[in-house]
Amino acid sequence: MITDKYVITNHLQEILDKKKIPLEDFVKYATAFGLSRAVVYKIAADVHYSMKETISHKLGLLLDVPHDE
């Protein structure tokens, strides 16, 4: 069995902190664009949360950051 050598992490909470955006405010904004409140909270709480690429792409657009960030 071959295992993946890379661990994908998300930096949602770090990006929000850097941009000084409270999580609660971002959740309201993200839900207006079709993301689930529960999913956004889960992603912010767990840097190893496994998400679909479409969600990752939406988060990048909403936060104006590159997809790989």
C-alpha positions in Angstrom: 0.0 0.0 0.0 1.3 3.4 -0.9 0.6 6.2 1.4 0.6 9.9 0.6 3.8 11.6 1.9 2.1 15.0 2.2 -0.3 16.2 4.8 -2.6 18.9 3.6 -3.5 21.6 6.1 -5.7 24.6 5.9 -4.9 28.0 7.3 -8.3 29.5 7.6 -8.0 30.6 11.2 -4.5 32.0 10.6 -5.7 34.0 7.6 -8.7 35.3 9.5 -6.4 36.4 12.4 -4.0 38.0 10.0 -6.8 40.0 8.3 -8.4 40.7 11.7 -11.7 39.1 10.7 -13.6 37.6 13.5 -14.7 34.0 12.7 -18.3 34.8 13.5 -18.3 37.6 10.9 -16.7 35.5 8.3 -19.2 32.7 8.9 -22.0 35.1 8.1 -20.3 36.3 5.0 -19.4 32.7 3.9 -23.0 31.4 4.3 -24.2 34.2 2.1 -22.0 32.6 -0.6 -23.4 29.1 -0.1 -21.0 27.6 2.5 -22.4 25.8 5.5 -21.9 27.4 8.9 -21.0 24.0 10.4 -18.4 23.4 7.7 -16.7 26.8 8.1 -16.5 26.3 11.9 -15.1 22.8 11.4 -12.5 24.0 9.0 -11.4 26.8 11.3 -11.2 24.4 14.2 -9.3 21.6 12.5 -6.3 22.4 10.3 -6.4 18.9 8.9 -10.1 19.0 8.0 -10.6 17.2 4.7 -12.6 19.5 2.4 -13.7 19.4 -1.2 -11.7 21.4 -3.6 -14.8 23.5 -4.4 -15.0 24.6 -0.8 -11.3 25.4 -0.7 -11.7 27.4 -3.9 -14.7 29.4 -2.5 -12.8 30.2 0.7 -9.8 31.4 -1.3 -12.1 33.7 -3.3 -13.9 35.0 -0.2 -10.6 35.8 1.5 -8.8 37.0 -1.6 -5.9 34.6 -1.1 -4.3 32.1 -3.5 -5.8 28.6 -3.6 -2.6 27.1 -2.2 -2.6 29.3 0.8 
